[in-house]
Amino acid sequence: MARKSDPIRERNFASVLREVFSNPGQSRKDVADAVGISAASVTSIALKLVEAKLLREASPVAAGQGRPRVPLHVDSTSHLVMGIHLGPRVTGVVLTGLDGIAHASALVPHSGFSAEQTFDVVVAEATKLVEEHAVGRHVLGTGVATGGIVDRERGIIVENSGAGWFDVHAVAQLAGRLPGPVVLDNNARAAAQHELLFGHGAQQPDFVLMVNTSDLGAVLVSDGVIRAGHSQHAGKIAHLRVSDGQFRCDCGRQGCLQTVATDEATVRCAQVAGRQDVRSYADIDRLYDAGDEQIRAIVAERDGYVARAAAVLMDLLDPGLVVIAGTPAERPETLAHVRRVVAARAGQGELAAQRVVYSSDHELSLSIFAASIMVNEVLERPLSVLEPLSY
Ligand SMILES: [Zn+2]
């Protein structure tokens, strides 16, 4: 066991696994050339990773005069990871493979519960999900994501005002009750992680991700590295001024993105416009689908404010892409309108607009984003994750 904590060994295992993850189908020789360690070492590491069912070998392919090459792939189905999105009122729990694809999921309502009560019901549902759906597969760990300010290093929810949680030591309270290790991060960084592994970030690792749901946040990903900020507070876009509107923000000012772009703000805009038939965002969705012109106009106005924020991020950071995730991205047909607003607002005009995209994942996305925190943990520290399974 002592060798498993050797950081160089861990790094070599991680390099091989990540290389195969990013470029599936390579032979051992290809991987050795790409990561810069000897072919003999890659062969030995790959053998262990195949035994541990993190890698699998495809059928050999003839290679001219030489020995046939054996393409390597990540074994995305032998193990599972758990993702939990701790929402303010409802929590999503999902089991995915290492390919980010959901195998089973559940929603846990906990309106009005304290953090402790919430954890109790979430743990119960998560345990049930594993019992019913893991069927002999190991769950390698749990990624937990929530809104607001999260200290990932210390495993603490510093402030999630939507849920009324402050200074909650979530990892300490959840460790041992969920498949471990348990890693906590905030929603926006989890979404950025997902984009990096499975979405736009796999092709363009220089991007800003905006998450727009009940919470608002932005994450800068610079050359594949997620920047949490000097004090892990980066990405607060809630109080960007995007409107001359009449709603007063809880910060005391008017026109903040938070007052016009969150799901709750959209519901309130509809109610202020006289739509007493709108009680939650589900009503907005239903009426939009039914072709309600007034509701569609309210959603388009919201998208326009999101676009204004995207234009500011484009001007400020000049990223390869601005990826918009969350509620606006659930309607891909609205991207054209968002791009028109960005073209009119951003310094680079049309060039900036073409670099605004919608995240590719929608349904259940927040808990799948949380699972991708754990997928990344497996790629970063395969030996530590496998150690409890005693491979
Ligand atoms: Zn504000």
Residues whose N, C-alpha, C, O or C-beta is under 5 A from the ligand:
A	BS01	ZN	A238 H239 C249 D250 C251 C256
